[in-house]
């Protein structure tokens, strides 16, 4: 097994852990908030002085205030939303049906406020944004897990409830003691740690610890190298590295720009390589992890549509070095597969850039620029030289080369995970096919409902692109091909041929069934000459149309128009009426069916004996063919009842001068039994599976 496969398998196994899945799902649920916040941040920090001056002064700063409101309500509260989202995802994965999930979510949010110290000195908004992501993850997972534990421990104890209290009140009261225990437990831990280390909160404690690490040692290459490494590691584990190490940046690196500016103003040469602008321009291109390189690698090399869609959405904010959408949406954090490139790319860019500036290949930085300045522009403005822009381009190319193999592995990982999800969904659908007929699967409140929604979205966008028509021939007892049935197949780029009943079910729920049936009819008519060329002149070509579609005025009008072009008088086109819904036999519907027959089209009853209106079809001289349901054919060799039912149908059809076709005929034995009870037209794997026209 090659290294790529080993890394892929490790990543897949790691992401199956409930905690990792909860973080990943929680982050994905945050994407709308991230998009809104990212665009608000871009608009309020767009690096053009004239624009910034305009939004600060127009209508008394109204535009800037509006953007501030949006930013503070999205990115400014990001960690609060994260604690909520991760707790919700964790509880959903636990599938604890007898535990109130809302209690875990409330406990997580309270614990988050305790650990961040957000309310210790008034309302500290800064502690609720991206810089507290780690505490949001700890709160969302830790508080929820502890809540579940205490709920189970207290489950056997009888709750004292208010007399006459309603069900919802009783349900929420059952969460009281578990929430209290969780909150008190975390509050005690936080109080002990802050008292021991003389800090206001756990948040302040770990920030102070990080800053302490840079208080020793001399400035130079290795201090900057360690700064980049630690910042990336913090980001990977959900800590806003730039904010967590802001004290280090202000104390160690920010003053170096003033040193360079003073030297240049006095006629000397700048000497300090490591400035804040150095990191912004040459290391944090597109944000932490030099993720502009990852973005370009995804847009060029990834074949995963969802990932490319994320890349396109994130491209604009990332051009201004705002990459939260990519970091949290991909996600990068807590994604084992992305750890190596996410740490390696910024370190390589740092090393290349340090060497380029230290050796004089690229001028030292002596100009202050906004951190949101896009690449190429940023390199040029910071160094006053095209060499700065070229260095950025070179770093990006190196970063793309490093990220490239991991993007391909991600694609393989996604394909493998998606295939497994599809197989699980298909097996669930098949096992519950009958019970799912009368409910919408996209509204199921479980993982299968979520997958059905994803598949429905793809159907809306891709069904036309990947829709294929397969043809399954029909033979008489003497082995002569007498017809073909046109069957739609959705060939998904990842899953292959999707189980047809799933497609029909989802198309129906998406209100696309009628349009799809018409599209199939028109496609078959266009291919009619090729059908005759392959299967023989004069054969009957059958198309499935649901009973609710076949009687609509739009469909009738279409048939009458198509008749002018294709001339159905030879009766070689058959409409198999399927019974997905009950078809009332009122005067309007009967007249609609007669209009269809008058064009020369032949009507067949599909899956006869299984629908709600099969017998009603026989009352009127409109249908010419009966197709026996495959379930009866499958029971021929084991059930005398199935044989008797089919024999009765055959005799009834003969008396009504109707032809009978048996579907799902797979063995010689089944064919002989059918022949002996009066059925001489067959369709099934005994002769051929459904195939595209071009396949022999």
FINUSE-802872 format. One line per 4 residues: number of its first residue (from 1); for each residue x, y, z of C-alpha. Coordinates in nm, 3 decimals. Layout:
// residues N
NUM	X/Y/Z | ...
// end
This chain:
// residues 696
1	0.000/0.000/0.000 | 0.148/0.337/-0.100 | 0.190/0.628/0.138 | -0.105/0.812/-0.014
5	-0.339/0.521/0.057 | -0.206/0.480/0.411 | -0.257/0.849/0.478 | -0.605/0.831/0.324
9	-0.703/0.532/0.535 | -0.568/0.695/0.851 | -0.759/1.014/0.776 | -1.081/0.823/0.709
13	-1.048/0.626/1.033 | -0.964/0.942/1.231 | -1.267/1.126/1.098 | -1.500/0.843/1.198
17	-1.444/0.930/1.565 | -1.755/1.090/1.705 | -1.569/1.391/1.847 | -1.399/1.468/1.514
21	-1.724/1.423/1.324 | -1.906/1.652/1.567 | -1.646/1.925/1.516 | -1.651/1.883/1.139
25	-2.032/1.886/1.117 | -2.051/2.179/1.357 | -1.811/2.378/1.141 | -1.997/2.298/0.820
29	-2.321/2.421/0.976 | -2.146/2.753/1.039 | -2.079/2.827/0.670 | -2.364/3.080/0.621
33	-2.242/3.282/0.922 | -1.885/3.264/0.793 | -1.983/3.388/0.448 | -2.179/3.685/0.584
37	-1.906/3.775/0.834 | -1.626/3.743/0.577 | -1.793/3.981/0.334 | -1.872/4.230/0.610
41	-1.506/4.224/0.716 | -1.387/4.278/0.357 | -1.620/4.572/0.306 | -1.509/4.740/0.629
45	-1.134/4.686/0.570 | -1.106/4.708/0.189 | -0.747/4.832/0.141 | -0.818/5.147/-0.060
49	-0.776/5.473/0.132 | -1.038/5.663/-0.065 | -1.294/5.389/-0.001 | -1.213/5.369/0.370
53	-1.243/5.744/0.400 | -1.580/5.736/0.224 | -1.742/5.473/0.449 | -1.605/5.645/0.761
57	-1.752/5.983/0.668 | -2.061/5.915/0.457 | -2.381/5.996/0.649 | -2.188/6.027/0.970
61	-2.029/5.685/0.933 | -2.359/5.509/0.873 | -2.213/5.250/0.630 | -1.924/5.169/0.861
65	-2.162/5.132/1.156 | -2.383/4.900/0.953 | -2.085/4.682/0.860 | -1.969/4.682/1.222
69	-2.311/4.560/1.334 | -2.303/4.273/1.083 | -1.943/4.182/1.163 | -2.001/4.188/1.540
73	-2.315/3.976/1.501 | -2.132/3.714/1.289 | -1.755/3.693/1.337 | -1.781/3.884/1.663
77	-1.999/3.604/1.810 | -1.843/3.319/1.613 | -1.728/3.114/1.911 | -2.072/3.133/2.076
81	-2.230/2.996/1.759 | -1.956/2.734/1.744 | -2.027/2.607/2.096 | -2.396/2.578/2.003
85	-2.331/2.411/1.666 | -2.077/2.156/1.791 | -2.296/2.062/2.088 | -2.593/2.014/1.855
89	-2.388/1.802/1.613 | -2.244/1.592/1.897 | -2.587/1.519/2.042 | -2.722/1.433/1.698
93	-2.440/1.181/1.650 | -2.503/1.032/1.994 | -2.862/0.953/1.889 | -2.973/0.957/2.252
97	-3.346/0.960/2.188 | -3.437/0.950/2.556 | -3.223/1.254/2.647 | -3.329/1.614/2.582
101	-3.068/1.752/2.342 | -3.149/2.114/2.421 | -3.016/2.072/2.774 | -2.669/1.986/2.641
105	-2.671/2.291/2.415 | -2.767/2.528/2.698 | -2.502/2.374/2.924 | -2.236/2.417/2.652
109	-2.310/2.786/2.604 | -2.304/2.857/2.976 | -1.975/2.670/3.013 | -1.831/2.868/2.721
113	-1.906/3.199/2.893 | -1.746/3.068/3.212 | -1.423/2.954/3.045 | -1.378/3.271/2.838
117	-1.450/3.506/3.125 | -1.671/3.700/2.884 | -1.893/3.828/3.164 | -1.633/3.871/3.438
121	-1.591/4.244/3.375 | -1.901/4.343/3.189 | -1.969/4.211/2.840 | -1.636/4.137/2.665
125	-1.730/4.099/2.299 | -1.372/4.027/2.191 | -1.372/3.697/2.379 | -1.668/3.570/2.180
129	-1.512/3.594/1.835 | -1.263/3.368/1.653 | -0.996/3.394/1.925 | -1.201/3.168/2.156
133	-1.263/2.886/1.909 | -1.071/2.632/2.117 | -1.287/2.705/2.420 | -1.598/2.677/2.201
137	-1.487/2.329/2.098 | -1.406/2.230/2.457 | -1.742/2.364/2.572 | -1.944/2.207/2.291
141	-1.788/1.862/2.331 | -1.696/1.852/2.699 | -2.015/1.996/2.840 | -2.233/1.782/2.610
145	-2.050/1.460/2.695 | -2.071/1.534/3.067 | -2.437/1.625/3.033 | -2.516/1.288/2.870
149	-2.326/1.107/3.145 | -2.518/1.279/3.424 | -2.850/1.233/3.244 | -2.792/0.859/3.238
153	-2.684/0.853/3.602 | -2.994/1.044/3.709 | -3.229/0.862/3.474 | -3.344/0.609/3.732
157	-3.431/0.878/3.986 | -3.789/0.997/3.991 | -3.832/1.363/3.903 | -4.064/1.569/4.123
161	-4.287/1.753/3.877 | -4.542/2.024/3.922 | -4.895/1.889/3.925 | -5.069/1.958/3.598
165	-4.747/2.063/3.422 | -4.757/1.998/3.051 | -4.532/1.754/2.866 | -4.284/2.014/2.737
169	-4.239/2.162/3.084 | -4.181/1.817/3.234 | -3.934/1.735/2.961 | -3.727/2.048/3.018
173	-3.737/2.011/3.398 | -3.562/1.675/3.353 | -3.259/1.866/3.223 | -3.226/2.089/3.528
177	-3.000/1.879/3.749 | -2.768/1.759/3.469 | -2.719/2.120/3.352 | -2.651/2.238/3.707
181	-2.392/1.964/3.764 | -2.215/2.034/3.432 | -2.204/2.410/3.488 | -2.081/2.380/3.846
185	-1.815/2.126/3.747 | -1.665/2.350/3.480 | -1.698/2.658/3.700 | -1.497/2.484/3.976
189	-1.220/2.383/3.736 | -1.205/2.733/3.590 | -1.199/2.893/3.937 | -0.919/2.666/4.060
193	-0.698/2.727/3.758 | -0.748/3.102/3.755 | -0.692/3.127/4.132 | -0.373/2.921/4.116
197	-0.228/3.121/3.827 | -0.384/3.454/3.926 | -0.578/3.499/3.600 | -0.930/3.619/3.531
201	-1.026/3.321/3.312 | -0.903/3.005/3.150 | -0.886/3.201/2.823 | -0.642/3.453/2.973
205	-0.441/3.168/3.119 | -0.354/2.997/2.794 | -0.294/3.329/2.614 | -0.042/3.427/2.885
209	0.125/3.085/2.857 | 0.169/3.128/2.482 | 0.318/3.475/2.518 | 0.558/3.350/2.785
213	0.711/3.105/2.540 | 0.854/3.394/2.332 | 0.999/3.592/2.621 | 1.326/3.398/2.608
217	1.588/3.359/2.336 | 1.725/3.601/2.082 | 1.535/3.742/1.787 | 1.614/3.592/1.450
221	1.522/3.318/1.206 | 1.436/3.051/1.463 | 1.209/3.272/1.673 | 1.012/3.365/1.361
225	1.009/3.001/1.248 | 0.870/2.890/1.583 | 0.614/3.173/1.572 | 0.482/3.052/1.236
229	0.480/2.689/1.349 | 0.296/2.760/1.674 | 0.045/2.990/1.504 | -0.037/2.718/1.249
233	-0.063/2.449/1.516 | -0.301/2.667/1.717 | -0.516/2.730/1.410 | -0.532/2.358/1.337
237	-0.669/2.292/1.683 | -0.930/2.564/1.657 | -0.743/2.850/1.825 | -0.723/3.177/1.632
241	-0.342/3.173/1.611 | -0.306/3.535/1.502 | -0.512/3.662/1.792 | -0.364/3.420/2.046
245	-0.013/3.537/1.959 | -0.102/3.902/1.908 | 0.092/3.996/2.220 | 0.402/3.830/2.078
249	0.352/4.004/1.745 | 0.318/4.346/1.911 | 0.612/4.299/2.144 | 0.862/4.116/1.921
253	0.792/4.189/1.555 | 0.584/4.508/1.520 | 0.863/4.740/1.651 | 1.099/4.618/1.376
257	0.909/4.813/1.111 | 0.973/5.138/1.298 | 1.344/5.046/1.317 | 1.358/4.995/0.940
261	1.169/5.318/0.871 | 1.404/5.516/1.095 | 1.711/5.370/0.921 | 1.574/5.449/0.576
265	1.480/5.805/0.675 | 1.833/5.863/0.804 | 1.979/5.748/0.473 | 2.074/5.400/0.589
269	1.953/5.057/0.485 | 1.677/4.859/0.659 | 1.814/4.567/0.861 | 1.518/4.389/1.021
273	1.367/4.102/0.824 | 1.092/4.004/1.067 | 0.816/4.261/1.069 | 0.441/4.218/1.092
277	0.419/4.303/0.723 | 0.671/4.027/0.645 | 0.436/3.766/0.791 | 0.126/3.923/0.633
281	0.278/3.946/0.284 | 0.495/3.637/0.245 | 0.370/3.379/0.499 | 0.001/3.438/0.563
285	-0.098/3.471/0.198 | -0.471/3.409/0.186 | -0.463/3.377/0.564 | -0.311/3.123/0.803
289	-0.151/2.821/0.640 | -0.086/3.025/0.323 | -0.424/2.890/0.218 | -0.432/3.092/-0.104
293	-0.214/2.807/-0.230 | -0.472/2.551/-0.118 | -0.750/2.752/-0.280 | -0.575/2.759/-0.617
297	-0.487/2.389/-0.591 | -0.854/2.307/-0.526 | -0.984/2.523/-0.812 | -0.734/2.375/-1.059
301	-0.699/2.014/-0.953 | -0.995/1.907/-0.739 | -1.272/1.707/-0.904 | -1.502/1.731/-0.603
305	-1.787/1.963/-0.690 | -1.871/2.059/-0.331 | -1.508/2.141/-0.258 | -1.474/2.348/-0.574
309	-1.796/2.527/-0.483 | -1.653/2.612/-0.143 | -1.336/2.733/-0.312 | -1.529/2.962/-0.544
313	-1.728/3.101/-0.252 | -1.415/3.153/-0.041 | -1.204/3.299/-0.325 | -1.310/3.660/-0.288
317	-1.252/3.693/0.089 | -0.929/3.493/0.061 | -0.798/3.740/-0.193 | -0.800/3.979/0.103
321	-0.640/3.724/0.339 | -0.967/3.634/0.514 | -0.979/3.257/0.517 | -1.213/3.153/0.799
325	-1.457/3.018/0.541 | -1.192/2.780/0.406 | -1.044/2.690/0.746 | -1.379/2.614/0.908
329	-1.577/2.516/0.598 | -1.341/2.264/0.435 | -1.263/2.207/0.722 | -0.890/2.231/0.790
333	-0.905/2.237/1.167 | -0.911/1.891/1.326 | -0.868/1.738/0.979 | -0.573/1.494/1.009
337	-0.523/1.489/0.633 | -0.453/1.863/0.621 | -0.216/1.880/0.917 | 0.106/1.821/0.719
341	0.054/2.076/0.437 | -0.112/2.328/0.667 | 0.200/2.335/0.885 | 0.456/2.280/0.608
345	0.352/2.540/0.351 | 0.381/2.849/0.577 | 0.714/2.721/0.716 | 0.853/2.674/0.365
349	0.724/3.016/0.259 | 0.874/3.168/0.572 | 1.213/3.009/0.508 | 1.224/3.110/0.140
353	1.117/3.465/0.216 | 1.358/3.506/0.508 | 1.645/3.394/0.284 | 1.533/3.623/0.001
357	1.521/3.933/0.224 | 1.829/3.850/0.432 | 2.043/3.805/0.119 | 1.913/4.121/-0.050
361	1.736/3.944/-0.337 | 1.421/4.119/-0.220 | 1.440/4.460/-0.044 | 1.364/4.486/0.327
365	1.017/4.606/0.429 | 0.997/4.967/0.540 | 0.639/5.050/0.444 | 0.327/4.986/0.649
369	0.041/4.821/0.457 | -0.299/4.679/0.552 | -0.304/4.305/0.622 | -0.597/4.272/0.381
373	-0.388/4.386/0.082 | -0.405/4.115/-0.189 | -0.094/3.928/-0.301 | 0.121/4.082/-0.575
377	-0.002/4.426/-0.468 | 0.104/4.357/-0.110 | 0.453/4.238/-0.206 | 0.511/4.538/-0.427
381	0.381/4.802/-0.182 | 0.565/4.652/0.117 | 0.907/4.627/-0.048 | 0.872/4.900/-0.308
385	0.993/4.650/-0.567 | 0.856/4.407/-0.823 | 1.085/4.154/-0.655 | 0.841/4.149/-0.363
389	0.555/4.052/-0.594 | 0.766/3.788/-0.767 | 0.857/3.639/-0.429 | 0.489/3.609/-0.344
393	0.417/3.439/-0.676 | 0.708/3.198/-0.622 | 0.587/3.114/-0.272 | 0.236/3.052/-0.404
397	0.366/2.811/-0.670 | 0.569/2.621/-0.411 | 0.265/2.609/-0.181 | 0.042/2.479/-0.461
401	0.292/2.200/-0.529 | 0.286/2.099/-0.161 | -0.093/2.114/-0.128 | -0.159/1.937/-0.461
405	-0.116/1.571/-0.353 | -0.326/1.632/-0.042 | -0.606/1.781/-0.253 | -0.606/1.463/-0.463
409	-0.612/1.249/-0.149 | -0.903/1.459/-0.018 | -1.090/1.388/-0.339 | -1.033/1.016/-0.296
413	-1.139/1.040/0.067 | -1.457/1.226/-0.024 | -1.537/0.979/-0.300 | -1.488/0.686/-0.063
417	-1.699/0.844/0.211 | -1.970/0.947/-0.036 | -1.982/0.600/-0.187 | -2.026/0.447/0.158
421	-2.299/0.699/0.243 | -2.477/0.615/-0.081 | -2.455/0.240/-0.022 | -2.592/0.282/0.332
425	-2.873/0.502/0.201 | -2.956/0.259/-0.082 | -2.966/-0.037/0.156 | -3.191/0.158/0.392
429	-3.418/0.258/0.103 | -3.445/-0.097/-0.030 | -3.513/-0.239/0.316 | -3.791/0.017/0.374
433	-3.910/0.071/0.017 | -4.275/-0.004/0.081 | -4.303/0.206/0.398 | -4.120/0.499/0.236
437	-4.366/0.521/-0.053 | -4.608/0.737/0.145 | -4.360/0.969/0.316 | -4.105/1.220/0.193
441	-3.756/1.085/0.249 | -3.603/1.431/0.228 | -3.791/1.515/0.548 | -3.664/1.218/0.746
445	-3.502/1.344/1.066 | -3.194/1.123/1.041 | -2.875/1.075/0.841 | -3.072/0.923/0.553
449	-3.288/1.231/0.528 | -2.975/1.446/0.517 | -2.830/1.233/0.237 | -3.161/1.244/0.048
453	-3.149/1.625/0.062 | -2.796/1.625/-0.080 | -2.896/1.386/-0.357 | -3.206/1.595/-0.433
457	-2.989/1.905/-0.475 | -2.773/1.717/-0.724 | -3.080/1.596/-0.910 | -3.203/1.952/-0.954
461	-2.872/2.059/-1.105 | -2.731/1.750/-1.275 | -3.012/1.519/-1.380 | -3.019/1.647/-1.739
465	-2.640/1.624/-1.760 | -2.612/1.267/-1.636 | -2.950/1.128/-1.747 | -2.922/0.832/-1.982
469	-3.185/0.617/-2.152 | -3.135/0.241/-2.133 | -3.343/-0.006/-2.333 | -3.452/-0.352/-2.220
473	-3.581/-0.577/-2.498 | -3.900/-0.786/-2.485 | -3.919/-1.127/-2.655 | -4.191/-1.371/-2.749
477	-4.173/-1.741/-2.671 | -4.010/-1.815/-3.008 | -3.719/-1.580/-2.928 | -3.825/-1.292/-3.154
481	-3.769/-0.939/-3.022 | -4.109/-0.769/-3.021 | -4.039/-0.455/-2.822 | -3.817/-0.254/-2.589
485	-3.887/-0.059/-2.273 | -3.711/0.276/-2.230 | -3.574/0.312/-1.876 | -3.414/0.623/-1.733
489	-3.080/0.577/-1.560 | -2.901/0.848/-1.365 | -2.530/0.775/-1.392 | -2.381/0.968/-1.101
493	-2.014/1.065/-1.141 | -1.934/0.912/-0.799 | -2.201/0.648/-0.732 | -2.241/0.509/-1.082
497	-2.593/0.403/-1.180 | -2.819/0.521/-0.897 | -3.084/0.274/-0.787 | -3.376/0.381/-1.016
501	-3.656/0.379/-0.752 | -3.450/0.627/-0.548 | -3.431/0.860/-0.846 | -3.803/0.833/-0.915
505	-3.884/0.897/-0.549 | -3.659/1.201/-0.522 | -3.767/1.341/-0.858 | -4.126/1.313/-0.740
509	-4.048/1.493/-0.414 | -3.867/1.765/-0.610 | -4.179/1.814/-0.829 | -3.975/1.725/-1.136
513	-4.140/1.396/-1.233 | -4.367/1.531/-1.505 | -4.086/1.727/-1.671 | -3.859/1.423/-1.651
517	-4.119/1.192/-1.807 | -4.173/1.435/-2.094 | -3.796/1.468/-2.145 | -3.762/1.088/-2.162
521	-4.049/1.064/-2.412 | -3.894/1.326/-2.637 | -3.549/1.163/-2.612 | -3.692/0.822/-2.708
525	-3.872/0.966/-3.008 | -3.549/1.128/-3.127 | -3.369/0.794/-3.094 | -3.647/0.590/-3.255
529	-3.461/0.525/-3.582 | -3.156/0.399/-3.394 | -3.381/0.179/-3.180 | -3.534/0.017/-3.488
533	-3.191/-0.023/-3.643 | -3.065/-0.213/-3.338 | -3.371/-0.417/-3.237 | -3.564/-0.445/-3.563
537	-3.829/-0.257/-3.757 | -4.182/-0.264/-3.628 | -4.103/-0.335/-3.263 | -4.302/-0.160/-2.995
541	-4.117/0.105/-2.789 | -4.256/0.153/-2.437 | -4.215/0.457/-2.212 | -4.327/0.482/-1.846
545	-4.558/0.770/-1.760 | -4.737/0.804/-1.425 | -5.114/0.810/-1.427 | -5.125/1.160/-1.283
549	-4.912/1.294/-1.569 | -5.078/1.108/-1.856 | -5.416/1.277/-1.806 | -5.291/1.636/-1.773
553	-5.385/1.884/-2.045 | -5.021/1.980/-2.099 | -4.922/1.620/-2.165 | -5.216/1.558/-2.399
557	-5.136/1.872/-2.597 | -4.773/1.765/-2.621 | -4.872/1.419/-2.748 | -5.095/1.571/-3.015
561	-4.814/1.802/-3.127 | -4.561/1.518/-3.134 | -4.805/1.308/-3.337 | -4.782/1.562/-3.619
565	-4.404/1.513/-3.633 | -4.363/1.142/-3.556 | -4.702/0.994/-3.666 | -4.813/0.743/-3.404
569	-5.062/0.576/-3.642 | -4.851/0.261/-3.674 | -4.910/0.193/-3.303 | -4.543/0.126/-3.234
573	-4.519/0.364/-2.936 | -4.660/0.241/-2.607 | -4.726/0.443/-2.293 | -4.695/0.225/-1.981
577	-4.916/0.390/-1.721 | -4.759/0.350/-1.378 | -4.957/0.386/-1.057 | -4.754/0.603/-0.821
581	-5.078/0.769/-0.716 | -5.442/0.674/-0.745 | -5.590/0.774/-1.084 | -5.959/0.864/-1.053
585	-6.166/0.734/-1.346 | -6.390/1.035/-1.395 | -6.514/1.169/-1.728 | -6.226/1.416/-1.766
589	-5.958/1.151/-1.718 | -6.133/0.901/-1.944 | -6.159/1.163/-2.219 | -5.789/1.239/-2.174
593	-5.698/0.872/-2.218 | -5.920/0.847/-2.527 | -5.744/1.145/-2.684 | -5.412/0.967/-2.632
597	-5.540/0.645/-2.790 | -5.686/0.844/-3.082 | -5.334/0.960/-3.177 | -5.229/0.598/-3.232
601	-5.040/0.551/-2.909 | -5.088/0.219/-2.729 | -5.163/0.218/-2.355 | -5.030/-0.051/-2.122
605	-5.102/-0.116/-1.753 | -4.768/-0.134/-1.574 | -4.721/-0.358/-1.267 | -5.073/-0.494/-1.301
609	-5.235/-0.618/-0.977 | -5.016/-0.405/-0.751 | -5.172/-0.060/-0.795 | -5.487/0.091/-0.655
613	-5.674/0.115/-0.987 | -5.558/-0.185/-1.192 | -5.898/-0.349/-1.224 | -6.060/-0.017/-1.311
617	-5.830/0.006/-1.613 | -5.997/-0.304/-1.759 | -6.347/-0.157/-1.747 | -6.279/0.064/-2.046
621	-6.161/-0.028/-2.394 | -5.850/0.188/-2.369 | -5.561/-0.040/-2.269 | -5.408/-0.303/-2.497
625	-5.129/-0.452/-2.285 | -5.099/-0.582/-1.930 | -4.754/-0.598/-1.771 | -4.747/-0.839/-1.479
629	-4.575/-0.711/-1.168 | -4.225/-0.852/-1.117 | -4.308/-0.957/-0.761 | -4.550/-1.216/-0.893
633	-4.299/-1.345/-1.148 | -4.031/-1.382/-0.882 | -4.266/-1.606/-0.681 | -4.352/-1.837/-0.969
637	-4.123/-2.123/-0.870 | -4.201/-2.116/-0.499 | -4.563/-2.006/-0.471 | -4.862/-2.178/-0.625
641	-5.065/-1.867/-0.544 | -4.844/-1.656/-0.773 | -4.893/-1.906/-1.053 | -5.270/-1.907/-1.004
645	-5.288/-1.526/-1.001 | -5.086/-1.496/-1.321 | -5.291/-1.772/-1.487 | -5.610/-1.584/-1.396
649	-5.471/-1.259/-1.534 | -5.374/-1.440/-1.857 | -5.724/-1.581/-1.904 | -5.881/-1.244/-1.825
653	-5.653/-1.069/-2.075 | -5.729/-1.327/-2.344 | -6.101/-1.271/-2.299 | -6.047/-0.895/-2.331
657	-5.816/-0.934/-2.632 | -5.518/-0.790/-2.441 | -5.154/-0.895/-2.461 | -4.972/-0.997/-2.139
661	-4.602/-0.925/-2.082 | -4.416/-1.071/-1.783 | -4.132/-0.866/-1.634 | -3.831/-0.986/-1.431
665	-3.805/-1.319/-1.614 | -3.462/-1.448/-1.519 | -3.460/-1.825/-1.572 | -3.565/-2.082/-1.831
669	-3.785/-2.241/-1.564 | -3.979/-1.918/-1.512 | -4.028/-1.878/-1.887 | -4.163/-2.232/-1.923
673	-4.402/-2.194/-1.632 | -4.531/-1.866/-1.779 | -4.576/-2.028/-2.121 | -4.772/-2.315/-1.969
677	-5.014/-2.074/-1.798 | -5.068/-1.866/-2.111 | -4.803/-1.588/-2.102 | -4.576/-1.576/-2.409
681	-4.410/-1.232/-2.391 | -4.113/-1.182/-2.164 | -3.881/-0.912/-2.038 | -3.591/-0.971/-1.803
685	-3.233/-1.076/-1.746 | -3.296/-1.414/-1.912 | -3.273/-1.222/-2.238 | -3.091/-0.901/-2.157
689	-3.052/-0.631/-1.893 | -3.135/-0.275/-1.985 | -2.853/-0.128/-2.195 | -2.774/0.200/-2.367
693	-2.824/0.201/-2.743 | -2.453/0.214/-2.820 | -2.374/-0.092/-2.610 | -2.386/-0.425/-2.792
// end
